[in-house]
Amino acid sequence: MDKYSNFKLKIEAKPSLFHGRTVRKAVGQSLWYRIRDYILQKDTPVCSICGFSPQQDEMWNLHLHEIEHYDFENIVVKLSGLNLICANCHAFHHFGFTQLYSSKEKMERLIEHFVKVNECEINDFKECRKSLLFRRHSSSEVESKKTKSNLSFQEILAGNYTVRYAIIGDIPFKDEVIEKLNKKGVYYQYK
């Protein structure tokens, strides 16, 4: 068991095979914003991780995060749910991207957020980050083994493959999401 499994805010990284591939992008902004608006009206607008509750003019700080699982063999992103989370917590769900595109000052603020939310020390953050790097290295090996029969290394590097999407959770406008994915030929139905 991971010694940081009790942390509310975790450092995550999407497997490289699925970078940039999301249901949100596949269905388009119009439908995605309808889903977000529905959830904001239905639920209390609060970060499900740290409890941040934005003022009306700060709602842009509350993101709709996709809870995903990955089927490497069939190259499928499985959407199991959606959470409202603040921009700071969301940065840790896409930590590789965050590290690449954040200034030193922003990274320092994000690390402070991590420490505060998890009621831990800076060394816990550093150990957690090391653990992620180890998991990413290990998962890259798993990805290449599991996709070896389906994709060549060159196809993966060039992005010459299709990612499909399965909606395995209950989300608002689920039928419309599936219809849009079907029209684009990227919906995957598990039997």
Backbone torsions as a table, in degrees:
resi	resn	phi	psi	omega
1	MET	NA	134.7	178.7
2	ASP	-65.5	129.6	-177.2
3	LYS	-68.3	-10.6	178.5
4	TYR	-105.9	12.5	-177.1
5	SER	-64.7	-21.0	179.4
6	ASN	-83.8	-6.4	178.8
7	PHE	-65.3	138.8	175.8
8	LYS	-71.8	-41.2	-179.5
9	LEU	-105.5	121.8	-177.0
10	LYS	-115.6	156.4	175.3
11	ILE	-92.6	121.5	-176.3
12	GLU	-124.4	165.3	173.7
13	ALA	-151.6	131.3	178.4
14	LYS	-72.4	136.3	178.0
15	PRO	-57.1	139.4	-173.8
16	SER	-58.3	-30.6	178.3
17	LEU	-59.0	-26.0	-175.1
18	PHE	-111.1	8.5	179.6
19	HIS	-55.3	134.0	176.6
20	GLY	74.0	1.9	-179.0
21	ARG	-107.7	108.4	-179.4
22	THR	-137.2	156.4	174.2
23	VAL	-61.3	-39.7	179.8
24	ARG	-53.2	-48.8	180.0
25	LYS	-68.7	-36.6	-176.3
26	ALA	-69.2	-33.1	-177.3
27	VAL	-93.5	-15.6	177.7
28	GLY	92.9	159.6	-174.6
29	GLN	-64.9	-38.8	-175.3
30	SER	-58.3	-52.9	179.8
31	LEU	-67.7	-39.8	-178.6
32	TRP	-61.9	-41.8	179.3
33	TYR	-68.4	-32.1	174.5
34	ARG	-63.3	-42.3	178.4
35	ILE	-63.2	-47.2	-179.4
36	ARG	-60.9	-47.0	179.6
37	ASP	-60.4	-41.6	178.5
38	TYR	-59.5	-47.0	-179.1
39	ILE	-66.4	-40.2	178.5
40	LEU	-62.7	-35.3	179.7
41	GLN	-79.2	-34.3	-176.7
42	LYS	-78.2	-44.8	-176.3
43	ASP	-100.5	163.9	172.6
44	THR	-70.6	126.4	-178.4
45	PRO	-72.9	88.9	-178.0
46	VAL	-144.9	145.2	177.7
47	CYS	-66.2	126.0	-178.1
48	SER	-72.3	-7.2	180.0
49	ILE	-103.5	-57.4	-173.3
50	CYS	-102.0	-12.1	178.9
51	GLY	87.9	5.3	177.9
52	PHE	-56.3	129.2	179.3
53	SER	-122.2	104.3	-174.0
54	PRO	-74.3	152.9	169.3
55	GLN	-71.3	165.4	-177.6
56	GLN	-54.9	-38.4	-178.7
57	ASP	-82.6	2.7	178.3
58	GLU	-113.8	11.2	-175.7
59	MET	-57.8	-25.1	178.2
60	TRP	-62.7	-19.1	177.9
61	ASN	-78.7	-4.7	178.9
62	LEU	-107.6	115.5	-175.4
63	HIS	-102.2	154.8	173.7
64	LEU	-98.0	108.4	-175.7
65	HIS	-98.9	133.0	178.6
66	GLU	-84.1	128.2	174.3
67	ILE	-91.6	111.8	-171.9
68	GLU	-120.5	153.3	170.7
69	HIS	-131.4	160.0	-171.2
70	TYR	-127.0	133.7	174.9
71	ASP	-107.2	100.9	-176.1
72	PHE	-71.3	-35.9	-176.9
73	GLU	-63.7	-42.7	-178.7
74	ASN	-99.4	-0.9	-178.4
75	ILE	54.8	62.1	-176.5
76	VAL	-127.9	131.5	168.8
77	VAL	-90.2	121.5	179.7
78	LYS	-102.5	112.7	178.9
79	LEU	-87.8	116.2	-177.4
80	SER	-105.0	-12.7	179.4
81	GLY	177.0	-179.7	-180.0
82	LEU	-135.7	142.6	177.1
83	ASN	-130.2	144.7	168.1
84	LEU	-85.7	124.1	176.4
85	ILE	-140.0	152.1	-178.7
86	CYS	-73.5	163.9	-178.9
87	ALA	-58.7	-38.0	-179.8
88	ASN	-66.3	-46.3	178.6
89	CYS	-65.7	-37.0	-179.3
90	HIS	-62.3	-34.2	179.8
91	ALA	-58.4	-29.3	-179.1
92	PHE	-81.7	-17.7	175.8
93	HIS	-78.5	-17.6	178.9
94	HIS	-128.5	53.7	-166.9
95	PHE	-64.4	-37.1	178.2
96	GLY	-60.2	-46.4	177.7
97	PHE	-62.4	-44.6	-179.2
98	THR	-58.9	-45.3	-179.6
99	GLN	-64.1	-36.7	-178.9
100	LEU	-68.5	-37.4	-168.9
101	TYR	-112.6	7.7	-179.5
102	SER	-104.4	144.0	175.8
103	SER	-69.7	165.6	177.9
104	LYS	-59.3	-41.9	-179.2
105	GLU	-64.3	-42.8	179.4
106	LYS	-65.2	-41.0	178.1
107	MET	-61.3	-39.7	177.9
108	GLU	-62.1	-42.1	177.8
109	ARG	-65.0	-40.1	179.4
110	LEU	-66.0	-39.8	178.2
111	ILE	-64.2	-41.4	175.7
112	GLU	-59.1	-40.8	178.2
113	HIS	-62.0	-46.0	179.2
114	PHE	-57.5	-47.7	-178.3
115	VAL	-63.7	-43.0	-179.4
116	LYS	-66.1	-48.5	-177.3
117	VAL	-62.6	-40.9	-176.9
118	ASN	-90.6	-1.6	-179.1
119	GLU	49.2	54.9	-176.7
120	CYS	-131.8	-171.5	-180.0
121	GLU	-106.6	163.0	178.9
122	ILE	-58.3	-34.6	178.6
123	ASN	-64.5	-31.3	175.7
124	ASP	-64.9	-40.0	176.2
125	PHE	-60.2	-47.0	-177.9
126	LYS	-62.0	-41.9	178.4
127	GLU	-66.4	-40.2	178.4
128	CYS	-61.7	-43.0	179.3
129	ARG	-63.8	-41.7	176.9
130	LYS	-60.9	-41.4	178.7
131	SER	-60.3	-40.5	177.8
132	LEU	-63.2	-45.6	-179.8
133	LEU	-60.0	-39.7	177.7
134	PHE	-65.2	-45.0	179.6
135	ARG	-63.1	-40.4	179.5
136	ARG	-63.2	-42.6	178.8
137	HIS	-63.1	-45.5	179.5
138	SER	-64.6	-41.3	-178.2
139	SER	-70.2	-28.4	176.9
140	SER	-63.6	-39.3	176.8
141	GLU	-64.8	-42.1	178.7
142	VAL	-63.3	-44.8	179.5
143	GLU	-56.4	-48.4	-175.8
144	SER	-66.2	-34.9	178.4
145	LYS	-70.2	-43.6	-176.0
146	LYS	-72.7	-26.6	-178.5
147	THR	-99.6	-2.8	-175.9
148	LYS	-54.8	-43.4	-177.4
149	SER	-72.0	-23.7	-176.6
150	ASN	-97.1	-36.2	-173.9
151	LEU	-132.1	145.9	173.6
152	SER	-86.0	161.4	177.9
153	PHE	-58.9	-39.9	-180.0
154	GLN	-64.2	-39.4	178.3
155	GLU	-63.2	-41.1	179.4
156	ILE	-65.2	-47.4	179.8
157	LEU	-60.8	-40.5	-178.0
158	ALA	-81.3	-10.8	-177.5
159	GLY	73.8	22.0	-178.7
160	ASN	-86.3	65.4	176.8
161	TYR	-156.4	159.2	-179.1
162	THR	-105.6	127.9	172.0
163	VAL	-94.2	132.6	176.2
164	ARG	-108.1	168.8	-173.9
165	TYR	-131.3	137.5	174.3
166	ALA	-120.8	137.3	177.1
167	ILE	-104.3	100.8	-175.1
168	ILE	-102.3	-5.9	178.5
169	GLY	-112.1	173.9	178.5
170	ASP	-92.6	114.7	179.4
171	ILE	-127.9	156.4	176.2
172	PRO	-60.5	143.3	177.4
173	PHE	58.6	33.2	-176.6
174	LYS	-54.9	-44.6	-178.8
175	ASP	-62.3	-39.8	178.2
176	GLU	-67.1	-38.9	178.3
177	VAL	-61.4	-48.3	-180.0
178	ILE	-61.9	-41.5	179.1
179	GLU	-60.5	-44.7	178.8
180	LYS	-63.8	-42.3	179.1
181	LEU	-65.0	-40.1	177.3
182	ASN	-61.2	-45.1	180.0
183	LYS	-59.6	-32.6	178.9
184	LYS	-86.6	-4.7	179.2
185	GLY	73.0	25.6	-177.7
186	VAL	-121.5	12.9	177.4
187	TYR	-86.6	137.4	179.3
188	TYR	-120.1	120.0	-179.0
189	GLN	-100.7	117.7	174.5
190	TYR	-79.1	140.4	-179.4
191	LYS	-95.1	NA	NA
